[in-house]
Amino acid sequence: GRVIAPAKYLNSGGTPLFAVATYLGGAGQVASVELMTAAAAAGVPNSWDATRTGQGICYLVVSMTADYDALGQLGVPNVSALVRGVKAYDPRTGLTAWTENPALLARWFLVDSIYSPPTLSGEINDNELVASANVCDESIYVHPNYRSARYTANGSLNSAASPLVNLNHILQAMDGDAV
């Protein structure tokens, strides 16, 4: 939606200078109207058309109205986002939900992602997966007053990297191996 706070991001008439549209990459996602409109306005309508749905890709579209009076002293602000990753199946609960558990993320990468060679869910030893996921979730003290899960995966994968490199990136988060 439109960014309405802080007030420094409104023009002198109180109109928001920024708008943010989120695209989560789910099935049925449609192409960004904002990007199609911008491409058409730039005279290159085919550079972003209705076929560019971005299914499986999470992204933000941030639109800014150039207003020197409002932004002249501030400059263009940096844009950042806190992004949660994929939803992974957990055989302990039978649910598919967001998780930081590297064992569950390794299963997701092998079985459900489009970035690794296809692996059938039946090829995953559920007993070993559950045991590994439980170890990852064990609560440990990381500071005298703060507990956390023993192992968490909080990074990103590179679609240009090989599947083995990306799988190893996940496995390193729990000092694990895949067999």
C-alpha positions, -999 to +999 in steps of 0.1 A: +000+000+000+009+036+003+036+046+028+019+071+051+045+074+079+068+089+088+055+123+076+088+131+059+077+107+031+046+127+023+046+157+000+035+192+012-001+183+004+001+152+026+001+128-004+023+097+000+054+096-021+059+059-020+038+028-026+048-008-020+033-038-037+042-073-026+042-104-048+047-136-028+052-160-057+023-183-051+004-203-076-020-181-096+001-150-091-005-124-118+020-101-134+027-068-116+003-041-128+029-016-116+057-030-137+034-034-167+023+002-164+059+014-160+071-006-190+043+008-212+051+043-200+087+038-209+077+027-244+088-009-240+055-027-231+069-061-240+096-059-214+071-066-186+038-080-199+010-102-185+031-134-191+057-124-165+037-137-135+067-145-113+052-176-099+076-191-074+094-157-071+088-134-042+094-097-049+085-062-040+076-033-064+084+001-048+071+031-066+083+066-058+070+100-068+100+123-074+095+154-052+126+175-046+108+196-021+101+166+001+132+145-006+158+171-015+173+171+020+168+134+026+177+119-008+162+087-020+158+064+011+173+029+011+146+002+007+149-030+027+126-058+037+125-086+062+117-116+041+107-150+054+116-179+032+097-209+019+071-230+036+084-265+043+066-297+052+071-310+087+063-348+091+060-343+129+029-322+125+018-329+090+018-291+083+035-271+057+046-238+073+075-213+074+104-227+094+141-220+102+147-257+108+175-268+084+165-305+084+130-295+071+145-270+047+168-297+033+138-319+027+120-290+010+150-283-012+152-319-024+115-327-027+096-295-033+119-269-048+125-264-085+162-259-079+173-294-073+170-327-092+136-342-085+136-363-053+105-383-044+092-378-008+094-416-004+131-414-009+134-394+023+138-415+055+111-399+076+124-414+109+159-399+103+143-366+092+122-364+123+152-372+145+173-345+127+145-319+129+141-326+167+178-321+173+177-288+153+147-276+175+164-285+208+164-254+230+199-244+241+212-214+260+232-191+237+234-165+265+227-169+302+193-153+297+185-163+262+175-197+247+173-205+210+170-235+188+202-255+185+204-251+147+186-226+124+190-218+087+187-180+081+203-173+048+196-173+011+203-197-018+216-186-052+197-199-081+229-196-102+247-220-079+246-258-084+220-278-065+248-295-046+263-261-034+228-249-023+220-282-005+254-281+013+246-245+022+214-257+040+232-287+055+260-266+069+235-247+090+231-280+111+265-295+104+246-322+085+251-346+056+228-360+030+231-397+020 
